[in-house]
Amino acid sequence: MQTYGVTLFDSTHEAMKAEKAAKEAQLKVRIIPTPEKIHASCGFSLKYELSNEADLLALFQQMEIQTEGFYHATRDGLKTEYERRKD
């Protein structure tokens, strides 16, 4: 079983800005297509390690990067479940 985080954005510009800022902060992230089970305005999301979530949240707040939500993903074989992070 694999767990990871997914952040959604309302625009491609915000997704690209977030990826650049996170990589400059040496956080392990990558742009992925927004999963079909999650609906967002933008077709791109950011995949990240859950251990980096607090740092990512602080960075986005500091850089004023707008998100549409953070999700925790659990992948077991071919099945992936998403749960919206509660603030």
Secondary structure as GFF3:
##gff-version 3
##sequence-region A 1 87
A	DSSP	beta_strand	2	8	.	.	.	ID=ss1
A	DSSP	alpha_helix	12	24	.	.	.	ID=ss2
A	DSSP	beta_strand	29	33	.	.	.	ID=ss3
A	DSSP	beta_strand	44	48	.	.	.	ID=ss4
A	DSSP	three_ten_helix	50	52	.	.	.	ID=ss5
A	DSSP	alpha_helix	53	63	.	.	.	ID=ss6
A	DSSP	beta_strand	69	76	.	.	.	ID=ss7
A	DSSP	beta_strand	79	84	.	.	.	ID=ss8
###
